[in-house]
Amino acid sequence: MDDIRGAAVVVTGGAQGLGLEIARTVTGEGAHAVLLDVDEAALAAAGTAFGRSCTTHVCDIRDAAAVDAVLAAVQDRWPAGVRALVNNAGVFTDDAIEVVQPGRAELAVAVNVHGTMTVTNAVLDRGLLDPRSGQIVFVNSSAGDPPGSGTGASERHYAVSKGALTAYARVIAGPARSAAGSG
């Protein structure tokens, strides 16, 4: 991204881990971080840490109505659009985790694929990207790369979710560029 001072950047899974570091980076560059996460306590801590450079929203990206409500508020505050949507929210899983957490594979697919698609589709449908410079960023994993590239069979559900995310990003590349005004 070019100069992002004064711009808004939406970050899913933004209250902790890599999402929090992305928020730290964009606020350090003078942008306003709009953080979406399901962890209310972590969001409160992020909001305190970043102060006026950050807006937080408790939002489960699998819930289309919740996503729409948050994005309506974002669009009201930044009617010219946001500079970026950073799709960072994600759930890791493998066979060992799934033994002790039944349903974890379904959760990974629901968040990593369906949730990311829900947010991205809503941003595109609303025309929420800045038409001059808006970008969509997908934080992904090499786990979704072709078989034999390093991911073991024990991570098959996670790999499928990340492979699907890669395919989705490729499919929407043209429409996303058009929505952002870059042809």
C-alpha positions in Angstrom: 0.0 0.0 0.0 1.0 3.6 -0.6 0.7 6.3 2.0 -2.2 5.2 4.3 -2.3 8.2 6.7 -5.9 9.0 7.5 -7.3 5.9 5.8 -9.3 3.2 7.4 -8.2 -0.4 7.2 -10.5 -3.2 8.3 -8.8 -6.2 9.9 -10.7 -9.4 10.7 -9.3 -11.4 13.5 -7.7 -8.1 14.5 -7.6 -8.4 18.3 -4.8 -10.8 18.8 -1.8 -12.5 17.1 -1.0 -11.5 13.5 -4.2 -9.4 13.3 -3.1 -7.3 16.2 0.3 -6.8 14.7 -1.3 -5.8 11.4 -3.3 -3.2 13.4 -0.2 -2.0 15.1 1.5 -1.5 11.8 -1.3 0.3 10.1 -1.9 2.6 13.1 1.8 3.2 13.2 1.6 4.4 9.6 -1.2 6.8 10.6 -4.2 4.8 9.4 -7.3 4.0 11.5 -7.6 0.3 12.3 -11.1 -1.2 12.3 -10.9 -4.4 14.2 -13.4 -7.3 13.9 -13.0 -10.2 16.3 -15.1 -12.6 18.4 -12.9 -12.1 21.5 -14.5 -9.1 23.4 -11.7 -8.9 26.0 -8.9 -8.9 23.4 -10.8 -6.2 21.4 -11.1 -4.1 24.5 -7.4 -4.4 25.2 -6.6 -3.5 21.6 -8.9 -0.5 21.7 -7.2 0.7 24.9 -3.7 0.1 23.3 -4.5 2.0 20.1 -6.8 4.6 21.5 -8.4 6.9 18.9 -6.5 5.2 16.1 -8.7 2.1 16.4 -12.4 1.1 16.3 -13.4 -2.3 17.6 -16.4 -4.4 16.8 -17.3 -7.8 18.3 -18.2 -9.7 15.2 -18.4 -13.3 14.2 -17.6 -13.2 10.5 -19.7 -16.3 9.9 -22.8 -14.3 10.8 -23.9 -12.3 7.7 -26.2 -10.0 9.6 -23.5 -9.1 12.1 -21.0 -8.5 9.3 -23.6 -6.3 7.5 -24.3 -4.3 10.7 -20.6 -3.6 11.3 -19.9 -2.7 7.7 -22.9 -0.3 7.7 -21.3 1.5 10.7 -17.9 1.5 8.9 -19.5 2.9 5.7 -21.3 5.6 7.7 -18.0 6.7 9.2 -15.9 6.4 6.0 -18.4 7.1 3.2 -15.5 7.4 0.6 -14.5 3.9 1.4 -11.8 2.0 3.2 -8.2 1.6 2.0 -8.1 -2.1 2.7 -9.9 -5.2 4.0 -7.4 -7.5 5.6 -8.9 -11.0 5.8 -6.9 -12.3 8.7 -9.4 -14.3 10.8 -8.7 -17.9 10.8 -8.8 -21.2 12.7 -6.1 -23.8 12.6 -6.8 -27.5 13.0 -5.2 -30.9 12.6 -6.0 -34.5 13.5 -4.7 -34.1 17.1 -6.8 -31.0 17.8 -9.9 -32.6 16.3 -9.6 -35.6 18.6 -10.0 -33.4 21.7 -12.2 -30.7 20.0 -14.8 -32.4 17.9 -16.3 -30.0 15.4 -13.0 -28.1 15.0 -12.7 -29.1 11.3 -16.1 -27.6 10.6 -15.2 -24.5 12.5 -12.0 -24.1 10.5 -13.9 -24.3 7.2 -16.7 -22.1 8.5 -14.4 -19.3 9.5 -11.5 -19.7 7.0 -13.8 -20.0 4.0 -17.4 -19.0 4.6 -16.6 -16.2 7.1 -13.9 -14.7 4.8 -16.3 -14.9 1.9 -19.1 -13.3 3.9 -16.9 -10.3 4.8 -15.4 -9.9 1.4 -18.6 -10.3 -0.5 -20.3 -7.7 1.8 -17.4 -5.2 1.3 -17.6 -5.7 -2.5 -21.5 -5.5 -2.6 -21.5 -2.3 -0.5 -18.8 -0.7 -2.6 -16.9 -0.1 0.6 -13.4 -0.1 -0.9 -11.9 3.2 -1.7 -12.4 3.4 -5.5 -9.0 5.0 -6.1 -6.8 2.7 -4.0 -8.8 0.1 -2.1 -7.3 -3.4 -1.7 -8.3 -6.8 -0.4 -5.6 -8.8 1.4 -6.0 -12.4 2.2 -3.7 -13.8 5.0 -3.3 -17.4 3.9 -1.1 -20.4 4.4 1.0 -22.6 2.2 -1.1 -25.4 3.7 -3.5 -24.8 0.8 -0.8 -25.4 -1.8 -0.8 -28.5 -4.0 -0.3 -31.9 -2.2 3.3 -32.8 -1.5 4.3 -29.2 -0.8 4.8 -29.7 2.9 1.4 -30.1 4.5 0.8 -33.5 6.0 -2.3 -35.5 5.8 -3.0 -34.7 9.5 -3.8 -31.1 8.4 -6.2 -32.1 5.6 -9.2 -30.0 6.8 -7.1 -26.9 7.4 -5.4 -27.4 4.0 -8.7 -27.7 2.2 -9.9 -24.5 3.9 -6.8 -22.6 2.8 -6.8 -24.0 -0.7 -10.4 -22.9 -1.0 -9.4 -19.4 0.2 -6.7 -19.3 -2.5 -9.2 -20.3 -5.2 -11.8 -17.7 -3.9 -9.2 -14.9 -4.0 -8.3 -15.7 -7.6 -12.0 -15.9 -8.6 -12.8 -12.4 -7.2 -9.6 -10.7 -8.3 -11.2 -9.1 -11.4 -14.5 -8.0 -9.6 -12.4 -6.7 -6.7 -10.3 -4.6 -9.0 -13.4 -3.3 -10.7 -15.0 -2.5 -7.3 -11.9 -0.6 -6.3 -11.9 1.4 -9.5 -8.8 0.0 -11.0 -10.3 -1.8 -13.9 
